[in-house]
Amino acid sequence: MTQAKITGSFFDIQQVNIFDAAYWTDECRFWKEDNWRALIRDMHGIGIDTIICGSVCLWGRPFFPGYEKTVGRPIKMGCEDPLGVCVDEAEKLGMKVFYGFGFRGRCSQVRDYADMKPPWIEEWFTWNRAVCEAIVDRFGDRPSFGGLYVSYEIDFLDYQVDLYEKLMKQYLRPAVGKVKFLASPGSLGDLDDINKLPGYMERTTIDILAPQDYAGRRTNIEEAMKLVRANAEGLRMAGPKLRDIGVTLWSNCELFDFEPSPDGRAYCIPGPIERIKQQIELQAPLVEKLICYQYQGIMNKRSDQVNIGHPASDQLYHQYRRYYDSLP
C-alpha cells in the first residue's frame, strides 16, 4: 500500500534509556540550535516526512519552556528550546511532528523501573494530561502538528489495555479532543489472539497503530526476519478489520542491532542493510507508512553539526541512500 521506503523516524531530545542511546544521547544534550536544525534537514533529505519525538519530557521535566506550573521546570540543555527548534525546522520543510508522552512509571520513567501494573497513581494520569494540554496549546495549531505519541509501549496485556482505556477516555480525550494519537506496541506476532486487536483499539481510541517489527532483537538475519514475518502476518490478518474501524496502520522498522555492554545490557548500533531492505520490502505492501527506530544515532550521516552515532551509522546512511536513490 505504500512505497518501499522509510518516511518516518523517531528522534529524541534526550533518550530515557541511556544504554539504548549510548552512541548519541550524551552529545545531543550539549547541542546548539544549529545542530538540531541540521539533524532535521538531514532526515528530510533522505525522504523522511514525519518525525516522532520519543518523549517531550524526561523524568517529569520538559524539553520546552513556558509550562513550569503545570508540567515542570525545563531541563537545561545546550539549546534553550530544542523541541521548539526541531518543530520550527520541520515546519519549514513541510514535515509532520508527533509528540511523545506517557512513559511507564511516575513521570517519564523507563520500563526497567515500572511495569505499570495496578494500582495506578493519580499523578501519572493528571501529569500526562497536563503534558498533552501543553503540547496542544503550544503546537496544536501549527501546520506541522501531526498528533501525540503514547511512549508507553503497550503489549496488549489485559491490564495494559485497561490502563490505556482509562488514560485516553477519562483524561486525554476530554482534554484535547480529536487530536490524532499514535501508538507503537510490541510486535503483533506476539499477540495470543490477533482477532481481539480491533476490540482493543476501539477501547483505547488510538488512531494510528505502528507495531514494532522486532528485527533488532536478533543478530542473525534469518532469525530476525522470522520475527518480522510474524509481525507482517499480524498486519495482514488484522489490517482489514482495523481499517474498517478507522485505524491507520503503520509499521515500525527496527534499524538497530544490539552491542552488549559490560553490565549485561546493550547499546543500539546500526543493523545490516541487507536485513533492513527485507524488512521494508516485506511490510510496505501491508501498511500506509513505514517509520523506523531510528535515523538519529543509528543511520545518520555524520558531519561537523551532526557529530553523533556509532561509527557505522554513516556507512548505513550511505547504503540506505543508494537504496533510496534506486527507487522509481
N, C-alpha and C positions, 0 to 999 in steps of 0.2 A: 504493500500500500504506500510505501514511501521509498525514496531513492536510497540506494545502498551507501549511505554516508552518515556520519555523526553530525547532527545540527544543534545539539545542546550539550552543556557541560556544567557540572558542579564547579564551584570555586569556594575558597574560604578566606576570610579576613584573618582569622586565626582558627586552626583546627582544634576541636575539643580533644581529639586523640593525638597526642604529641608523638606517639610511636608511628601510627599510620603516616603522619606528615613530617617525619624527621628530616626529610630532604628539602623541605621548603618553608615550613611554618615559622621557624626561628628568624630567617632572613626577612620574611614578609612583615614581621612586627615593626621593623625599622624602615620599611619602605616609605618613600615620599609620594606625593601626588603623581609625579611623572611615571613612577614605577607602576602604579595601579593602572594608569591610563594605557601604558604600553602593553600590559597583560591583556586588557580588554581588546585592544586593537589587534593584537596577535591572534586572539581567539576568533575574532570576526574574520580575520584574513584567511583562516583555514575552514571557513564555512559554518562556523558556529553562530547561530542567530538567537539563541536563548541561553541565558546563564542563570544558574540556581545557586544562590548564596546558602551554603550548608547551614549556617546559623548566623543571625544578626546580633547575637549575644554570646557571651562566654561566661560560665559560672555566674549567671544572673546579672551581668553587666553588659550594656550595649556597645556596639561599634559605631554609634551615631549619637550626636548631642541633641539636646533640646527636650528630653523627656525624663529629667532627673527625678522628678517627684513621683512618676507613675511606673517607670521602667528601671531607672538606676543611673548611677554615675558612669559616664563612658570610660572605657578602658583607654589608657594613654598609649598612643601609637606614634610611629614616626610621621604619620599623616593625621591631621586633626579630625578629618571626617572621611575615612577610607570608603565606607559604604556609599556615601553620597557621591564621592568622586567616581566610583565604578558605575553607579547608575547614570551619572551625567555623561560619561564617555559612551556607555552602551546606548543611551538615547540618541546621541549624535550619529551613531552608526545604524540606527533603526532596529536595535536588538530589543528583546523582551527580557525582563528580570523577574525571577521568583525569589521570595524572601523566606529563609528558614527560621523556624521557631520550634520550641517544644521538645528539646532533648529529654531523655529519661532523667529521673532524679529531681531534686527540689527545683533547681533553676539551671537549665542548660547542662546538666550533669551527664557524663557519658555512661554507656550501658554497663561498663565494668562495675559500677558502683550502685546500680539500681535496676532491678528487673521490672519495676513498676507494678508489682502485684498489689492488690488492695490490702489494707485500706489506703486510700489516696488522700494526701493532704490538700486542703482547700487552696493553699497558696500556689500550688502548681497550676491550677486552673485559672485563678484570678490573675496571676502574673503573666501567664502566656496570653490571656485575653488582652492585658494591657500592652504587651508587645505588639500583638496584631493590630490593635487600635492605633498605636503609634505609627506603625509602618503604613497603614492605610491613610492615616491623616497626613503623613509627610509625602508619600509617594503614590498614593492611590489614584490621583487624577492625572498622572503623567502618562504620556503615550507609551512609555516603556514598561509600564506596570503589567506584569503577567498574572500575578497572584501570589499566594502564600504556600510555602512548602512545609509539611509536617516532618521535622527532623527525626522524630521517634519512629524507627523503622519497624512497623508492625509485622508480625509473623502470623497474624490471624488466629492466635490462640483466643479462647473464649473471653478471658478477662481483658485481653488487649482490645478486642472488638468493643467490649463494654466501655472501656476507657475512652477509646476514640469517639464512640457514640455520645458519651456524656460530655466530653470536651467540645465536640462540634455542635451538638444540638442545644446544650444548655448554656454554653459560654460564647462560642465564636460566631455561630450563625446569627444569633440575636445582636451581636456587637458589630459585625462587618457585612452582614447580608449575603449577597450572591457573589462575593469575591470567589474566584477560582482557587481551589485547594488541590495541591499536588501531593501525592504520597509515593514513596519508593520502597515498597516492602521487600521482604526476602523473596527468594525465587518461588515462582508458582509451582515449580516441580516438587516443592516440599509440602504442599498442601495435602492433607489427608483426603479431602473431598472437594475437588475443583468446582463441583456443582453448587457448593454453598457460597462461592465467591460473590455472585450477583447480590445475594441477600445481605452479605456483609457490607458490600458497597452502598446499598440502599440505606442501611442503618447508619453508616458513618458519614454519608453525604459527600464523600470525596469525589471530585470532578475528574481528576486525571490520575491514572494508575501507571506507574513506571517501575515494574518489578526488576530487581537486580538479577542479572543472568548468572552470577556466581562463577564466572570464568576465572577470576583471580584467586579462587580458593584451591586450585590445584596447579602445580608446576608443570606436570606432564600435559601436553596439549590435548591428547585424546581423552584423558580423564577430565580435563577442564571442559572440553566440548560435550562430553556426556552430560555434564551439569547444564550447559547452555541449551542442549536439545531438550532437556526436561522442562526448563523454563519456557522454551518455544512451544512445546506441546501444550503447556498450560495456557499460553496466549492463544493458541489455535482453538482449543476447546472452549475457553471462556469468552473469547472475543465477541462472537455474535450476540450473546445474551447481555454482555456488558454494554455493548454499543446500543442495544435496544433500550436500556435504561438511562442512556445519556452519558455513560462513562467514556472518556477518551483514553486510548491505550498507547502508551509509550513503552520503550524498554531501556533499561539502564545497563549499558555495556561496561563491564569492569575492564579497564585498560591495564591493570596492575598485575604483578606477581608479588609474592612476599619474600623479603630477605630476613632471615632470623636475626633477632637481636640477642645480645649476651644474656639478658634476663629471662629469655623464653618467650618474649613477644615477637613482633615482626614489624619491619618497615615496608611501606609500599614502594615498589620500584617498577620501572616500565616492563610490561609484558611483551611477548613476541608478536611482531606484526603479522606473522602467518596465522596465529590464533585470532587476532583481532579482526582480520579480514573475514575469517569464517564466522565469527560472531555477528558481524554486520550483515553479511550476505544471508545468513540463516534467519535473522529476526526482522530485517527490514520489510519483507512482504507481509508481516503479521501485525504491524503497528503503524500509527500515524507519525511517529517521530522516534529517532534513536538519540538518546542522551548518553553521557558517559561519566564515569568517575575515573580520572578527571584530567582535563588538559593541564592545569596548574600543577607543576611539580613532577608529573608523570610523563606528559607528552608535550611539554612546552619547548619552544625554540629559545635557546639560551642567548642572551645579549647582555650588554652593559646594564640595561634597565631591568631586564627580567633575568636576574642572576641567581636563579633557583633551579632545583630539580636534581635528581640523580644524574650522574654523568651520562647515562644512556638516554636521558629524556630528549636531548637534542637529536640523537640518532633516530629515535622513534618518531619524532616530529617529521624529519625529512623522509622517512619511509612512508609515513601516512600521507605526507604531502604528495609524493609520487603517485600513490594510490588515488588520492582525491583528484589530482590533476588528470588522471587517466579516465575518469568517469565521463560519460557522454553529457 
